[in-house]
Every structure is written in structure tokens, then in C-alpha cells.
Amino acid sequence: MIRSIHRAAEAADTHGHQPVRPDEWVFMADELVLRAQKFINTYNVDGIPTVTEDGVTGWGTMYALTRCLQHELGLTALSDNFGPGTLAALETNYPKLNANTVPSANFCRIIQSALYCKGYDGGEIDGKYNERVSTAVKKLKSDMSVTGAYPSDYLTPKVFKGLLNMDAYTRVDGGSAGIRIVQQLLNRRYVTRRDFRIIPCDGRHSRDVAKSMLLAIQYELGMSDGVANGVFGPGTQGGLKEHPVSLGSTGVWVQLFTAGMILNHRTIPLTATFTSEVRDAVSAFQEFTRLSVTGQGDFRTWASLLVSTGDPSREGTASDCVTTITPARAKTLHDKGYRYVGRYLSNVPGSLLDKEIKPGELDTIATSGLRCFPIYQTYGASAGYFRNTQGTVDAYAAIERAVHYGFKPGTRIFFAVDFDALDHEITSNIIPHFRAIRRVLAADGRYGVGIYGPRNVCTRVHREGLSKASFVSDMSTGFSGNLGYSLPIDWAYDQIATITIGSGEGAIEIDKNIASGRDKGQNSFDPKPRSVEPDGLFDTSRRAALLEDIQAYLESENLPEEGGGPEGVVQLFSTTEAFNLLMEHDHIVTSVAKKMRIRKAMVMCPLLWEIRKLQNLDFLFDHGVVTYHTTVDWDPTDIYNKRDSSTGLGQIFAATAIKARNHLIDKGRITASVMNPDNDDDVWEIWQKLNGEQYTRNTYNIQHVAYALMHAGAMMGVGLPTLDYPDRSTRLCLERYRGEDEVAERDGHTQLGLYRVIENHFAPLR
């Protein structure tokens, strides 16, 4: 039962393989793959690693087999990469490997091991190029469709290279039969060209297939080896302009054109004759991509089939920019045929780039006959930024900024994914991020969700039902998430080139976009200035709605209505009970926040969090502090007997409270006596006040929650909190309140999301 590889695993982009979603990896432990791994581990050679013996094929096993081959070839610099040196050594020494030419038993075992890892019969890994190995090699070459170039049972260097990677040569789940036919055509026709590598025949379009299509076109244009490079450059573009195809055309150019159509998921046969069926499919493709509908394979249609930008010189009617739209620039845009402009709702905290919409700018856009679509981006340039908590924060922040600038209900906000996300990162990071955005915006009801990013990102987020329109970063032609992927079916804007238009005061650099008409932005605005007034008492009629949003958010963070703590730990309050207890103190929180001129939501976050997370053990530690300070003969070995503990509603240490008080006294924000956090008497005095009446109206404890948050801002280098404190600074304060370890950092992100949930209900009341 040889079923080790059903689908190529996640690939390192240095090797040019298209990464695949983890849920598409279908690996099963296989006894013969295990034997292959055991064989690898018989090598005691520097540069050949010990592989995990788990019977599962992966890149680690394939890389190790590559190194074993290099060692058997006499190469001294062993590498994971089956590069030009390895290929040249094979071509020079063993251009045709079979039973008569394989140089050693271990050399043959490498072939047998690789066959088993690839899903073919390797013949027992016994070092013999027997009939079973011969049959397997023939089957491999047939699946690759290179038997015409490489007949019989011998293994050639290029086939060997294809054997030592994670590409599949049979159609995989979700693979297209039509695409597999194209892949086999390319292998069959061009495998003997020097720079053409055997591509997968799995029925999936990919980066390698896209490059191979360009190489095929260059070969047909007459480019020699070394000149043909798989890049859509001036020579290729010029050549294609000389090879339009249309109804009645025949030959290789029609065949390559229909191959391009199939790779773009157009349901037509691979054919050398341009039929009416092909013409109709071309017309539909041109309509979809907003090309002139001619039904002919002209240059612009060729370009849109081959590269993500298509022909970047074609006219666009949409744009986006980081530059303020002045009246002169608006006139330039309108005069050049642009009708839509994307502008940013916020700047990136800490960045010198000022790209945010300016006061009065949207009026300028509207009165100039333009429409604006909003973009939300703070960081978003690496996978680590994207998570459920950050999606929640971004969603609420985007709503707040959209309302501030006056974007009316029904506007779609485009949230940016501004990097080349691999498929597994989309699964693990980006989809949870957009699931949170979708949840928040759907509950709010005013704005729709759009996405900016590479094709694969946009497509997968749309398929999850998390966005309704894509703003596609097609200008990044080298992104793995663009190469080998079709234009998303929900595309609204297609970003294809950075250009400068106009002159003098009207000169402006823009990203030129094609507009599909799916999104039209807005051309009238109702701005609402951002309030810097303190918060008042909460409107009790909104209490149920706030609790519902808090519950939904905490559940999305794996904190259910009840429980959710470590195994064996009893948490005393449900989310509803913690919320109700907190709201009983609303008048105290309001007074404290107003006095310190910070947002109530900032004070409420750690309070709600600490009440919800309160454990039975917390009372044991409180009792231990009392014992320490009031009992002469207390047991020093008792872990609960300490001079200080976190206590009260906000679970604050007395020493923490003293340091925060002292800092604010020094800054002139409060008037009190300076105390010593290292003095037991001072610690005991403050601890008793913090502990107070425990979980009843403890004004002192709530005051010191605010003090500790303000001190945290100073310790984190972001200054004392204010009524218009940035999200990043708020997060750092909430993080430092929790501590200085990884758990505190994680909780800081989670609590910032909670802050945004609460602030979304408080802001309209100001």
C-alpha cells in the first residue's frame, strides 16, 4: 500500500514550488518510506542529517536523499538544493541510469527510496535495479509525459531531479484534468530544452507552471537556451504582439493560447484550432477582466493570461495613493479618466509616512467628480500581525475612522494583507483575522468587508465567505500568491502599475487600477469629528448589547461563558457575572477615568479580565499575605505565605500600586505621600486598602488600576495614556499591566480587542 504522497507538501519558496494548504496534505505513515528513512540514517557523513523515522514523506526526507545522491556523485559541498552542480554531475557521469549503469547498491537504494517516497514501487530498497524498479521508472516517466524524449527504463538527470522533490505527477484531489493535460504537454514538448525543468502533472496551476508557459512561448519565438528565461520581458511582449490568434487560426500558437485559457480556469479543450467555442470563451474572459471584448487572442489577452498585471500600459479608471488629493491633483485624476481613488483611513503608528485622509480632502474628491473607497492598513506586512485579536482591533478601529471621515453605511472597507502570504499562513493567520473582521462588521451593520492582497489571499478569504470584494495586488508579479492563480471572481480593483501623472501642482504618483464595477466607493460624506471628551456613565439600555459583544469576542478567543481556565483550576465568575459585577462599579470607573483623563474602556479591560479569570487559589494567596503580616510564627515553607499578592477587583500587587503612585506623584498628576515598595509596613498598608471589601465597591483598587496603567505607559516608552491614545500604546499598557512574559504579551493583544469591543459602545455616547 504505497500512498505516501498524494499532494505536494508545503514548499520552500527558494525552490520555486507552490505552497499548499495544510488541510490538503494527505500523508500516511508508510512502512517502506520508513525503510527509506532508515536507509538514509545509515549514512555517517558530514552534511547528511539524521531524518525522523516516522514513515511520512516530507521535504526533510527528500532533502536528505538529495544530499545522499550528491555524496555518491563525489560532491563535497552537500546541499538541500538539487541545483546546476548536481544536475551537471549526473549528466556528465550517469546520463542514463538503469540496471546496467547504476554505479553502486547505495546509488540504487537512493532511487528506490525516492520512488517509494513518491508513491511508486521501489523494489524493496535492496540495491538492485530490478524489474519492479524498471517498471516504476517507466510509469513515472509516463505520468510526467516525457516517455517520447526519454524512452525505455533508464533514469535521466532531469527525471531524477523530478523524483527528488515533492511534486506530484498524477492528478490530486481538487486538481483539474484540463490543467494536467497542459502540464503534460509542456513537459512532453520542451523537456529537452536546457533550462526547462519537469513540472508537476497534478492538475494544479502553480508558480512553476506559469514560468514554464512563458518558457514555452519564448522557445516558440525562437529564443535560444540561456536567452529564454521565463520572464515576461520586452522581447516576449514584442513577440506575442506578432502572434495574435482568432477564429480559424491553427497551430502551436492556438495550442499555447488555449493552454493559457485552461490555466486560468476557462472550460475549453486544449486545441490547435481556434473554434467558435474558443472565441466565446475568450469573449467571456475579456469581459471578466475588463478587456475590450473582441473574441480574439490579441496581445492584451495574451498578457492577462500569462502575468498578474496583464498589459500594465492599459488604461485604468481607478487609483490608490498615499498622497493627499488636492484640487489640482483631483483635476489631473479626472482629466486622465480616473473616477475612483483609494485612500487610507489611518497611518501606521510610528511610521514617518503620512498617508491618512486629510481634513477636507474627501470634499475635494467628491466635488471633482471622483469617488473614494477606503483602505485600512496599519502594519499587515507579515504573517505575525494577523490573528483573531488583531482582526477585532482593526475592525473596530476601521469603523471608528470610517465614521469619523463620514463614509456612509454600505461603504466597503478594504483591509490590507500587504505581503506574499504562503498558503499555510492564510490558513493559520489571515483567515482567523478576517473571520474576526467579518464578525465585528456584520454585528455593527454599517460597513462591508473588502480585502487587499495577492490573488490567492483574496480568493481564499472570499471562499470562506469573509469578504465580498477584492482589491488585488497584481502589481507584485513575483508573489507566489499571484503566480499560478487566477484573478479572484469577486475582484473590484486590479492594481497593475505605479505611474506619475500630471505636472506642477497637479502632479501625483498613483497606483493605476482597473475597476470592475463591483465596488463604487462613495461620493458624499458626513464627517463626525472625533471626540476628546471624557466618558460619562454608561447607558443602561445598551447593557445587553455590550455583554453580547463581549461574550462573542471572548468566545472567539477560546474563553467561553463559563470555565476556560487551566485544567483543575476553578474560575469563580462566568463572563456574565464578571460583567455584571464590573457594571455595578460603573460610576466609580467613570469618576476615576474622568479624573485621570483616560478612556473608561482602558480601565474596564483589566478589571473585567481579572474578575473573569479570578481563581480559588487567589484567596489562598490573599490569606497568605495576611498571615505574613499578622502572625509571628508563620511557616516560611508555606508557598502561600508572601509579603505581597495581587488582590482586589484589579488583582494589583501593593508594590506595583506604590510604584505607580510614586510615578504619578512625581509627574504632578496626583497628590499623596511617597511610599517605599520595599518596606513591609508600606506594602501592608497599601495591600489592605487594595484588598478593601474584596469584590464590593472598592474605589481605591479601581483608582490604582488606572494608576498602574498610566505607569505602564511610561515603562513601555509610550507616555502617559490620554483620551486619544493610539491602539498600539493602549496594547502595550495592557500588556505591561499583565506582566513582562509571553503570556502578558498574548493577553495584551487579547485585551486590546476587548478594549475595542467596549470602546465601540462607549464612543457613540460621548
C-alpha positions in Angstrom: 0.0 0.0 0.0 2.1 2.9 -1.3 0.2 6.2 -0.7 2.8 8.4 0.9 2.5 11.3 -1.4 -0.9 12.4 -2.6 -0.2 16.0 -2.8 3.0 18.1 -2.8 3.6 19.4 0.7 4.4 23.0 1.7 7.4 24.0 -0.3 10.2 26.4 0.4 9.9 29.3 -1.9 13.6 29.2 -2.6 12.9 26.1 -4.6 10.0 27.6 -6.5 7.3 25.2 -5.5 3.8 26.5 -4.8 2.8 26.0 -1.2 -0.3 24.1 -0.4 -2.9 24.4 2.4 -2.0 22.1 5.3 -5.5 20.6 5.1 -4.6 19.4 1.6 -1.6 17.4 2.8 -2.7 13.8 2.7 0.2 11.8 4.2 0.0 8.4 5.7 2.7 6.6 7.6 4.2 4.0 5.2 6.4 1.1 6.1 8.5 1.4 3.0 9.0 5.1 3.5 10.1 4.3 7.0 12.6 1.9 5.5 13.8 4.6 3.2 14.4 6.9 6.2 16.3 4.1 8.0 18.4 3.7 4.9 19.3 7.5 4.9 20.3 7.2 8.6 22.8 4.5 7.7 25.0 7.3 6.3 27.5 8.6 8.7 28.6 11.5 6.6 29.0 15.2 7.5 26.3 17.1 5.7 23.8 14.3 5.6 21.3 14.8 8.5 19.6 12.2 10.6 15.9 12.2 9.5 12.9 11.5 11.6 11.9 7.8 11.2 8.1 8.3 11.0 7.2 6.7 7.7 5.9 10.1 6.4 7.3 11.7 3.3 8.3 15.3 3.6 10.9 17.8 2.5 13.3 16.7 5.2 13.4 13.2 3.7 13.7 14.4 0.1 16.4 16.9 1.0 18.4 14.1 2.8 18.1 11.9 -0.3 19.4 14.7 -2.4 22.4 15.0 -0.1 22.9 11.3 -0.3 23.0 11.5 -4.1 25.4 14.3 -4.0 27.7 12.3 -1.8 27.5 9.3 -4.1 28.4 11.6 -7.0 31.5 12.7 -5.2 30.4 16.2 -4.5 31.8 17.7 -1.3 29.5 20.7 -0.7 26.3 18.9 0.1 23.1 20.9 -0.1 19.3 20.5 0.1 19.1 22.1 -3.4 19.2 19.8 -6.5 20.9 22.6 -8.4 23.0 23.0 -11.5 26.1 21.3 -9.9 24.1 18.1 -9.1 22.5 18.1 -12.5 25.8 18.6 -14.3 27.5 15.8 -12.3 24.7 13.4 -13.3 24.7 14.5 -17.0 28.5 14.0 -17.1 28.8 10.7 -15.3 25.4 9.0 -15.5 23.2 10.4 -18.3 21.2 7.1 -18.4 20.8 5.1 -15.2 19.4 1.6 -15.4 20.3 -1.9 -14.3 23.5 -1.8 -16.4 24.8 1.6 -15.5 23.8 2.2 -11.9 27.2 2.5 -10.2 26.6 1.1 -6.7 24.0 -0.5 -4.5 23.6 2.6 -2.4 23.1 4.7 -5.6 20.3 2.3 -6.5 18.8 2.5 -2.9 18.6 6.2 -3.3 16.5 5.7 -6.5 14.4 3.0 -4.8 13.8 5.2 -1.7 12.8 8.2 -3.7 10.4 6.0 -5.8 8.7 4.8 -2.6 8.5 8.4 -1.2 7.0 9.5 -4.5 4.3 6.8 -4.3 5.8 4.3 -6.8 7.1 0.7 -6.2 10.8 1.0 -5.4 11.5 -2.8 -5.3 12.3 -3.4 -1.6 15.3 -0.9 -1.3 17.6 -3.8 -1.8 20.2 -2.0 -4.0 19.0 -3.8 -7.2 17.7 -2.1 -10.3 15.2 -4.9 -10.8 12.1 -5.4 -12.9 10.0 -3.6 -10.3 12.2 -0.5 -10.3 12.3 -0.6 -14.1 8.5 -0.7 -14.3 8.2 2.1 -11.7 10.6 4.4 -13.6 8.6 3.8 -16.8 5.4 4.6 -15.0 7.0 7.8 -13.5 8.1 9.0 -17.0 4.7 8.2 -18.4 3.0 10.2 -15.7 5.4 13.1 -16.4 4.7 12.6 -20.2 8.4 12.5 -21.1 8.5 8.9 -22.5 8.9 10.2 -26.0 12.0 12.1 -25.1 13.3 9.5 -22.6 12.1 6.0 -23.8 12.9 2.7 -22.1 13.5 2.2 -18.4 16.5 4.5 -17.9 16.5 7.3 -15.4 17.8 10.6 -16.8 19.2 13.6 -14.8 16.0 15.7 -15.2 13.7 12.8 -14.3 16.0 12.1 -11.3 15.6 15.8 -10.2 11.8 15.4 -10.6 12.0 12.3 -8.4 13.7 14.1 -5.6 11.1 16.8 -4.9 7.6 16.9 -3.6 5.9 17.5 -6.9 3.1 15.0 -7.8 2.8 13.6 -11.4 -0.7 12.2 -11.0 -3.9 14.3 -10.6 -4.5 15.2 -7.0 -7.8 15.9 -5.1 -9.1 19.2 -6.5 -6.8 19.1 -9.5 -8.1 19.8 -12.9 -7.9 17.2 -15.7 -7.6 20.0 -18.2 -4.7 21.6 -16.4 -2.9 18.2 -16.1 -3.2 17.9 -19.9 -1.5 21.3 -20.3 1.3 20.3 -17.8 1.9 17.1 -19.7 2.0 19.0 -23.0 4.6 21.4 -21.7 6.8 18.5 -20.3 6.4 16.5 -23.5 7.3 19.3 -25.9 10.0 21.2 -24.1 11.7 18.8 -21.6 14.8 18.6 -23.8 15.4 22.3 -23.7 18.3 23.1 -21.3 16.5 25.4 -18.8 13.2 23.6 -18.8 12.6 21.6 -15.7 10.0 18.8 -15.5 6.9 20.4 -13.9 4.2 18.7 -11.8 1.3 17.0 -13.5 -1.1 17.3 -10.6 -3.8 19.3 -12.2 -3.0 22.5 -10.2 -1.7 25.7 -11.7 1.4 26.9 -9.9 4.4 29.2 -10.0 6.5 26.6 -11.9 3.8 26.0 -14.4 3.4 29.8 -15.0 7.1 30.1 -15.7 7.1 27.0 -17.9 4.3 28.6 -20.0 6.5 31.7 -20.6 9.5 29.5 -21.4 7.3 27.6 -24.0 6.3 30.9 -25.6 9.9 32.1 -25.7 11.1 28.8 -27.3 8.4 29.1 -30.0 9.5 32.7 -30.6 12.9 31.3 -31.4 14.8 32.3 -28.3 17.9 30.1 -27.6 18.8 28.4 -24.4 20.2 30.9 -22.0 18.2 33.7 -23.6 14.8 32.2 -22.8 14.3 32.9 -19.1 10.6 32.6 -18.2 10.3 36.4 -17.7 7.6 38.4 -19.4 10.1 41.0 -20.7 10.2 43.3 -23.7 11.3 40.5 -26.1 8.5 38.2 -25.1 5.9 41.0 -25.3 7.1 42.1 -28.7 7.0 38.6 -30.0 3.5 38.0 -28.7 2.3 41.1 -30.5 3.2 39.4 -33.7 1.2 36.3 -32.9 -2.5 37.1 -32.4 -4.9 34.3 -32.8 -8.5 34.4 -33.8 -11.4 32.4 -35.3 -9.9 29.9 -37.9 -6.3 30.2 -36.7 -4.4 26.9 -36.3 -1.1 25.6 -35.0 1.1 25.8 -31.9 0.1 29.4 -31.1 -3.5 28.4 -30.8 -2.5 25.5 -28.7 -0.4 27.6 -26.3 -3.2 30.2 -26.2 -5.8 27.7 -25.2 -3.4 26.3 -22.7 -3.3 29.7 -21.1 -7.1 29.9 -21.1 -7.2 26.5 -19.3 -4.7 27.5 -16.7 -7.0 30.5 -16.0 -9.8 28.0 -15.3 -11.7 28.5 -18.6 -13.5 25.4 -19.5 -12.3 24.7 -23.1 -10.4 21.8 -24.7 -6.7 22.1 -25.4 -6.7 22.5 -29.1 -4.6 23.7 -32.1 -7.7 25.1 -33.8 -9.4 28.4 -32.8 -13.0 27.4 -32.9 -16.2 29.3 -32.1 -16.2 27.6 -28.7 -12.8 29.1 -28.1 -13.9 32.5 -29.3 -16.9 32.6 -27.0 -14.7 31.6 -24.0 -12.2 34.3 -24.9 -15.0 36.9 -25.1 -16.2 35.8 -21.6 -12.6 36.1 -20.3 -12.2 39.5 -21.8 -15.5 40.7 -20.2 -14.4 39.3 -16.8 -11.0 41.1 -16.9 -12.5 44.3 -18.4 -10.5 44.0 -21.7 -12.0 45.1 -25.0 -14.3 42.2 -25.9 -13.2 41.0 -29.4 -13.2 37.3 -29.0 -9.6 37.3 -30.4 -6.3 36.3 -28.8 -4.7 39.8 -29.0 -1.7 40.9 -27.1 -3.6 42.2 -24.1 -5.5 39.0 -23.8 -2.2 37.0 -24.0 -0.8 39.3 -21.3 -3.7 38.8 -18.9 -3.4 35.0 -19.3 0.3 35.0 -18.6 1.1 37.6 -15.8 -0.9 39.1 -13.0 -0.6 42.7 -14.3 -1.7 41.8 -17.8 -0.6 44.6 -20.0 0.3 47.3 -17.5 0.1 50.1 -20.1 -3.7 49.6 -20.5 -5.9 52.4 -19.3 -7.3 52.4 -15.8 -10.2 54.2 -14.2 -9.3 53.6 -10.6 -6.3 54.5 -8.5 -4.9 54.4 -5.0 -2.3 56.6 -3.4 -0.6 57.7 -0.2 -0.7 61.4 -1.4 -3.2 63.9 -0.3 -5.7 64.7 -3.1 -5.6 68.5 -3.6 -7.9 70.3 -6.0 -5.1 70.4 -8.6 -4.4 66.7 -8.2 -8.1 65.8 -8.3 -8.3 67.7 -11.6 -5.4 65.7 -13.0 -7.0 62.4 -12.0 -10.4 63.3 -13.5 -8.8 64.7 -16.7 -6.8 61.4 -17.2 -10.0 59.4 -17.0 -9.9 58.2 -13.4 -13.1 58.1 -11.4 -12.2 56.1 -8.3 -9.4 56.8 -5.7 -8.5 54.6 -2.8 -7.3 56.5 0.4 -6.2 55.3 3.8 -8.2 55.6 7.0 -5.2 55.7 9.2 -1.4 55.9 9.3 1.0 53.2 10.5 1.9 54.0 14.1 5.5 55.1 14.4 5.9 55.5 10.6 7.0 58.7 9.0 4.8 58.1 6.0 1.7 60.3 6.3 -0.9 58.6 4.1 -4.1 59.2 6.1 -7.0 61.2 4.7 -6.7 64.9 5.5 -9.5 67.2 6.7 -11.4 68.5 3.7 -9.8 66.0 1.3 -13.0 63.9 0.8 -14.9 67.0 -0.1 -12.3 67.8 -2.8 -12.6 64.3 -4.2 -16.4 64.5 -4.3 -16.6 68.0 -5.8 -14.1 66.9 -8.5 -16.3 64.1 -9.8 -14.4 61.4 -8.1 -15.4 58.6 -5.7 -13.4 57.3 -2.8 -13.0 53.8 -1.5 -11.4 53.4 2.0 -8.4 51.3 2.8 -7.5 50.2 6.3 -3.8 49.3 6.9 -1.6 49.7 9.9 1.1 47.1 9.6 -0.1 44.0 7.8 3.3 43.2 6.2 4.0 39.8 7.8 2.0 36.8 9.0 2.7 37.5 12.7 0.5 40.6 12.6 -2.6 38.6 11.6 -4.7 37.0 14.3 -8.2 36.9 15.7 -7.5 39.6 18.3 -5.8 41.9 15.8 -8.7 41.4 13.4 -11.1 42.5 16.1 -9.0 45.6 16.9 -8.7 46.5 13.2 -12.4 46.1 12.6 -13.4 48.4 15.4 -10.7 50.9 14.5 -11.7 50.9 10.9 -15.4 51.5 11.8 -14.4 54.4 14.1 -12.2 56.0 11.4 -14.8 55.5 8.6 -17.5 57.1 10.8 -15.1 59.9 11.6 -14.4 60.7 8.0 -18.1 60.4 7.1 -18.2 57.2 5.0 -21.9 56.3 4.8 -23.4 53.0 5.6 -23.0 50.5 2.8 -19.4 51.5 2.1 -17.0 48.7 1.7 -13.7 48.9 3.7 -10.7 47.2 2.1 -8.4 45.6 4.8 -4.8 45.1 3.6 -2.7 42.0 3.5 0.4 43.6 2.1 2.9 40.6 1.8 3.3 37.4 -0.1 1.4 35.1 2.3 2.0 31.4 1.9 -0.9 29.1 1.8 -0.4 27.8 5.3 -0.2 31.4 6.7 -3.5 32.2 5.1 -5.0 29.2 7.0 -3.3 29.9 10.3 -3.3 33.7 10.4 -5.2 35.5 7.8 -8.5 33.6 7.8 -8.9 33.9 11.6 -8.0 37.6 11.3 -10.7 38.2 8.6 -13.2 36.0 10.5 -12.9 38.5 13.4 -13.3 41.4 11.0 -16.4 39.9 9.4 -17.9 39.1 12.8 -17.4 42.7 14.0 -18.6 44.5 10.9 -21.6 42.2 10.5 -22.7 42.9 14.1 -22.2 46.6 13.6 -24.1 46.5 10.3 -22.8 49.7 8.7 -19.9 48.7 6.5 -18.9 45.8 4.3 -15.7 43.8 4.2 -13.3 44.0 1.3 -9.7 42.7 1.1 -6.5 44.0 -0.4 -3.8 41.4 -1.2 -2.4 38.8 -3.6 -4.8 36.7 -5.7 -4.5 33.6 -3.5 -5.2 35.5 -0.3 -8.2 37.3 -1.8 -9.6 34.1 -3.3 -9.3 32.0 -0.1 -10.8 34.7 2.1 -13.7 35.2 -0.3 -14.3 31.4 -0.4 -14.6 31.4 3.3 -17.4 34.0 3.0 -15.4 36.6 4.8 -15.1 39.3 2.1 -17.3 40.4 -0.7 -14.8 42.3 -2.9 -11.1 42.0 -3.7 -8.6 44.8 -4.3 -5.9 42.7 -5.9 -2.2 43.5 -5.6 -1.4 42.2 -9.1 1.4 44.7 -9.5 3.5 42.2 -7.4 4.1 39.9 -10.3 6.7 37.8 -8.4 4.5 37.0 -5.5 3.9 33.3 -5.1 0.3 34.2 -4.3 -0.1 35.8 -7.7 1.9 33.4 -9.9 -0.3 30.5 -10.9 -3.5 31.9 -9.6 -6.5 33.4 -11.5 -8.0 36.8 -10.9 -10.4 36.4 -8.0 -14.1 36.1 -9.1 -15.1 38.9 -6.8 -12.4 41.4 -7.9 -13.3 45.0 -7.6 -10.0 46.7 -8.3 -6.9 45.3 -10.0 -3.7 47.1 -9.2 -1.3 46.9 -12.2 1.2 49.8 -12.3 2.8 52.7 -10.4 2.8 55.8 -12.5 3.1 59.6 -12.2 0.5 61.7 -14.0 0.1 65.5 -14.3 2.6 68.2 -13.8 3.3 71.1 -11.5 0.9 71.3 -8.6 -1.3 68.7 -10.3 1.5 66.0 -10.5 0.7 62.9 -8.4 2.1 59.4 -8.1 -0.6 56.7 -8.1 -1.1 53.0 -8.4 -3.1 52.5 -11.5 -6.0 50.1 -11.1 -8.6 48.5 -13.4 -12.1 48.8 -11.9 -14.6 46.0 -12.4 -17.7 48.0 -11.2 -18.2 45.7 -8.3 -17.4 48.5 -5.9 -18.1 52.2 -6.4 -16.8 53.8 -3.3 -18.6 57.0 -2.1 -19.0 60.5 -3.4 -20.7 62.2 -0.5 -19.6 62.2 3.1 -21.0 63.1 6.6 -17.9 63.6 8.8 -18.2 63.3 12.6 -15.3 64.9 14.4 -13.5 62.6 16.9 -14.5 63.5 20.5 -11.8 64.1 23.1 -14.4 64.5 25.8 -14.2 62.2 28.9 -16.7 59.3 29.1 -19.9 59.6 31.1 -22.0 57.0 32.8 -23.0 54.1 30.6 -26.4 54.0 29.0 -28.0 51.0 30.8 -30.3 50.4 27.8 -27.2 49.3 25.8 -26.0 46.9 28.5 -27.4 43.7 27.0 -25.8 44.6 23.6 -22.4 45.3 25.2 -22.5 42.0 27.1 -23.4 40.1 23.9 -20.5 41.6 22.0 -18.1 40.9 24.9 -19.3 37.3 25.1 -18.9 36.8 21.3 -15.4 38.2 21.4 -14.2 36.2 24.4 -15.6 33.0 22.9 -13.7 33.7 19.7 -10.6 33.9 22.0 -11.5 30.4 23.5 -12.8 31.9 26.7 -16.4 30.6 26.9 -19.2 31.9 29.1 -18.0 29.6 32.0 -14.7 28.0 32.7 -12.0 28.1 30.1 -9.1 28.1 32.6 -6.3 25.5 33.1 -7.4 22.0 33.9 -8.2 21.6 37.6 -8.5 25.4 38.2 -11.9 26.7 39.3 -12.7 30.1 37.9 -15.3 31.8 40.2 -17.2 34.0 37.8 -18.8 33.5 34.4 -18.5 36.2 31.8 -22.0 37.4 32.6 -21.3 37.5 36.3 -18.0 39.3 35.8 -19.6 41.8 33.5 -22.5 42.5 36.0 -20.0 43.0 38.8 -18.0 45.4 36.8 -21.1 47.4 35.7 -22.0 47.8 39.4 -18.9 49.9 39.6 -19.6 52.0 36.5 -19.9 55.2 38.5 -16.5 54.6 40.1 -14.8 53.7 36.8 -16.4 56.8 35.2 -15.1 59.1 38.0 -11.6 57.6 38.0 -11.3 57.7 34.2 -12.6 61.3 34.1 -10.1 62.5 36.8 -7.1 60.8 35.1 -8.4 61.8 31.6 -8.2 58.3 30.1 -10.8 56.2 28.4 -13.1 54.2 30.6 -12.6 51.2 28.3 -8.9 51.2 29.2 -9.7 50.8 32.9 -12.5 48.3 32.3 -10.5 45.9 30.3 -8.1 44.7 33.0 -10.9 44.8 35.6 -13.2 42.6 33.5 -10.3 40.3 32.6 -9.1 39.9 36.2 -12.6 39.3 37.6 -13.4 36.8 34.9 -10.1 35.0 35.5 -10.4 35.0 39.3 -9.5 31.6 40.8 -10.0 29.9 44.1 -6.2 30.0 44.5 -6.2 33.8 44.6 -7.9 33.7 48.0 -5.2 31.4 49.3 -2.6 33.9 48.3 -4.5 36.7 49.9 -4.7 34.7 53.1 -1.0 34.1 53.0 -0.3 37.8 52.8 -2.5 38.4 55.9 -0.6 35.5 57.7 2.8 37.0 56.7 2.0 40.4 58.1 -0.1 39.5 61.2 1.4 36.2 62.5 4.7 35.9 64.3 5.3 32.2 63.9 4.2 31.7 60.3 5.6 28.8 58.3 8.3 30.1 55.8 7.9 26.8 53.8 4.3 27.5 53.0 4.2 28.7 49.4 1.1 30.9 50.1 2.8 33.0 52.8 4.1 36.0 50.9 4.6 39.7 51.7 2.5 40.7 48.7 0.0 39.3 46.3 -2.3 40.6 43.5 -5.6 41.4 45.2 -9.0 43.1 44.8 -11.0 43.7 41.7 -8.0 44.6 39.6 -5.7 42.0 41.1 -2.9 44.5 41.8 0.2 43.9 43.9 0.8 46.5 46.6 4.4 47.1 45.4 3.0 47.7 41.8 0.5 50.2 43.2 3.1 52.0 45.2 5.5 52.4 42.2 2.6 53.7 40.1 1.5 56.2 42.8 5.1 57.4 43.2 5.4 58.0 39.5 2.2 60.0 39.2 3.1 62.0 42.3 6.4 62.8 40.6 4.6 63.8 37.4 2.2 66.1 39.4 -0.9 64.0 38.4 -1.9 63.1 42.0 -1.2 64.4 45.4 -0.2 61.8 48.0 2.7 60.7 50.2 5.6 58.8 48.6 5.9 55.3 49.9 8.6 52.6 49.7 7.7 49.4 47.8 10.5 47.5 49.6 9.1 48.5 53.1 6.9 45.8 54.6 4.8 48.3 56.6 4.1 50.4 53.4 3.3 47.3 51.4 0.9 46.0 54.2 -0.8 49.4 54.4 -1.5 49.6 50.7 -2.3 46.0 50.3 -5.1 46.2 52.9 -6.6 49.2 51.0 -6.4 47.4 47.7 -8.0 44.3 49.2 -10.6 46.5 50.8 -14.0 45.0 50.8 -12.8 42.5 48.2 -15.3 42.4 45.4 -17.7 45.1 46.5 -17.4 48.9 45.9 -13.6 49.2 46.1 -12.8 52.7 44.8 -9.2 52.5 46.0 -8.5 49.4 43.9 -10.1 50.8 40.8 -8.1 54.1 41.2 -4.9 52.1 41.3 -5.9 50.1 38.2 -5.8 53.5 36.4 -2.5 54.5 38.1 -0.9 51.2 37.1 -2.0 51.6 33.5 -0.6 55.1 33.4 2.7 53.9 34.9 2.8 51.1 32.4 2.7 53.6 29.6 5.8 55.3 31.0 7.6 52.0 31.5 6.8 50.9 27.9 8.1 54.2 26.5 4.8 55.4 25.0 4.0 58.1 27.5 1.0 58.5 29.9 -2.3 57.5 28.5 -4.6 60.2 27.1 -8.2 60.4 25.8 -6.9 59.9 22.2 -4.2 57.3 23.0 -3.2 55.1 19.9 -4.1 51.5 19.9 -0.5 50.3 19.9 0.2 52.3 23.1 -3.0 51.0 24.7 -2.0 47.5 23.9 1.5 48.0 25.4 -0.1 49.4 28.6 -2.5 46.5 28.9 0.4 44.1 28.2 2.6 45.6 30.9 -0.2 45.6 33.4 -0.3 41.8 33.0 3.5 41.4 33.3 6.6 41.0 31.2 6.4 37.5 29.7 5.0 35.9 26.6 1.6 35.3 28.4 1.4 39.0 29.1 2.2 39.9 25.5 -0.5 37.5 24.3 -3.0 38.9 26.8 -2.1 42.4 25.7 -3.3 41.6 22.2 -6.4 39.9 23.5 -7.3 42.8 25.8 -6.8 45.3 23.1 -9.5 43.5 21.2 -11.7 43.6 24.3 -10.9 47.4 24.6 -12.1 47.9 21.1 -15.3 46.0 21.8 -16.1 48.1 24.8 -15.0 51.4 23.2 -17.3 50.7 20.3 -20.2 51.0 22.7 -18.8 54.0 24.7 -17.7 56.2 21.8 -21.3 57.0 20.5 -22.2 58.2 23.9 -19.7 61.0 24.0 
